[in-house]
Amino acid sequence: MSEVIEVRKTADAAELETVFAIRRKVFVEEQNCPPELEWEFEDESTHFLARYEGEPAGAARWRQTDKGYKLERFAVLKEYRGKGVGPALVEAVLQDLPKEASYIYLHAQVQAMNLYAKAGFKAQGELFEEAGIQHYKMVFGRTR
């Protein structure tokens, strides 16, 4: 990971608000996701904030579900895309999962599948729509 990118778990309410602001900009404003679908499971999730040269640049989270551990809400602000923020977020979230996390999955937007594939995820099942956007379920297949 480049020294200009730092990814950390959110430490306080102010950082969490920054995470929410990034998600609002990417998902609600850019991708037109309904706001009521964006804000769910916040209290049971572990949130991450990525900074690029000290500036807020991206966000992500993980949570335990009845199926396993789900990685969610990966969002990188437009001006920081292509600079390594996405891969740094994926790696940080994977590293933070409990050691017993055996089934790790996510719902990948079609245009982001390559990012997750490079991290060891494999597509499973059929294409589906979530919040008006095409997705595939992807499952982590690399030994941690």
N, C-alpha and C positions, 0 to 999 in steps of 0.2 A: 504494500500500500504506500502510496506517495506521502511524503511528509506534509504536503499541503492539505491533505484530507484527514480529518479527525472524525471518528464515529464513536459516540458514547450513548449509554442509556440516559434517558432524561433524568435529571437529578432533582428538579423542582417544578413548581407550577408554571413559572415563566418559560422554561424550556419546553414544557408540554404545550403551552399556548403557541410557541413557535412551530412545533411539529404540526399542530392543528392548522395554523396559517398556511404552511407549505401544502398540506393536503387539500385545503380549501382552494388554493390557487390552482393546483394541478388537476384535481379531480372534479371539483364543482365548477370552477370558472373555465378551465381549458377543455375538459372532456365532457362537460355538461352532465355530470352524474347528479342525480337527485340528492340534495343535501340530507334528506331523511334516511337515505341508504348509506351515506358516508359515515355517520356518527353512531356506531354501535360497538358494543363489547370493549369500550375504552378502559373501564376500571379493571377488567380482567386481563388486559394486554400489557406486555412489556414494550415500551416505546423507545425509539432511537432517533437521535438527531445527528445528521452529518453536517460538518462545516468544511467549507473550502476556503483556504487562506483566512480562516477565522469567521467567515460569513456563513449564516445558515443556508444550506444548499439542498438538503434532502431529508427524508424521514422514512421510517418503516416501523413495523411492530411484529411481535409474535404472540401467540396465545395457545393455550392447551384447549383442545376440543375433545369431543367423545371419540374422534378418530385417531388423534395423535397431536402433533404440534404443527400449527398452521402459521406460515409466514404471510404477512399481509401489508397492504397500504404502502408499498414502495413508491415513493414519489420523489422526483428530482426536479428542481426548478429549471425552467428552460435554459437559462443562461449558464447552467452548470452541467448540462448533458454533454456526454462525450468526453468528460474530463476524469472519469474513473470513480465518480461518486456512487453510481449504481452498484458496481462490483464491490466497492468498499462496504456499502450497506449490507449487501447479501452476505459477505464474509463475516462481518461483525455480528449479524443476527444469528447466523449458524453457529458461531463460536460461543454465543451466549446461552444456547439451549442447554437444558439439563443433560447430563451424561446418559441418563436412561431414555432420552428421546430416540425412539427407534423408527417411528413412522413420522416423517417430516414431509409436508406437502404445501402447495400453494395453488392459487388460481392465477395463471399468467395471462395478461393481455397478449394477444397474438404478436404485436410488435415488440414485446419485451422477452419473448421466449428464448432468444439467443443468449441474453444476459443470464438467465437461469440455467440454461443448458451448459454454459461454460462453467458454472459453479457445481455441476453434478446432478442437476434435475433432469428427469425424463418425462416427456408427455405421456399421458394416459387417457384413454377414453376418447369421447367425441367432443368436437367443438361445441361450446355453449355460450349463451349470452348472459351477462351479469351487468346490471346497471346500464344496459344499452350498448355494451362493449363486448366484442368477441373474445373468449377466453378458452384455454385448455387447462385442465388439471395437470400439475406436474408434481412428481414425487422424487424426493432426494434419493439418489442411488449410490452415493459414494460412501465409503467407510469413513467415519469421523475419527 
